[in-house]
Amino acid sequence: MKLEHDTLMVAADGEKFLLLRNISDQEFIHLGVIDNDASTSAPARELASDRAGRQHDAKRKVSVGAEPWGKSAMQGTDWHHVAEKRSAEDVTERLLDLSPAGSFRHLVVIPDPRSPGAMRNACDDRLASGMVAEIDKDLKNLLLNKIEASI
């Protein structure tokens, strides 16, 4: 893939993101780090305040009246999934802060394969107009020369 000079790239997942810029020309990609962040999320037991709720099931008729079937458990909130969605929104806000300043014209988004939808939903029309590619790879843990080679 050929990237124009000053093309901005963001490699992200729910925990980390890496903001890069092509500081070379189209022929020889050379990426420079603009920003990076790694947020560590606490274990789920520390994020939740209560256990998942329970509800009474419907009642059934018996010879002497009505009797409940029992109780069912409700599914608990996946707090790590919530944190991933918030992380995608935070990355998008950082890109929007760079966008009006004219810091980039072209954008390449590289979400990990598990969360491209969260990044796509967080991007609005202002970023979508400058987006030239979306690559579904997990590149955020690689060294810069490996990222350059894999694009």
Summary of the structure (lengths in Angstrom):
residues: 151
radius of gyration: 22.5
end to end distance: 5.9
largest distance: 83.3
contacts: 395
relative contact order: 0.22
helix: 28%
strand: 28%
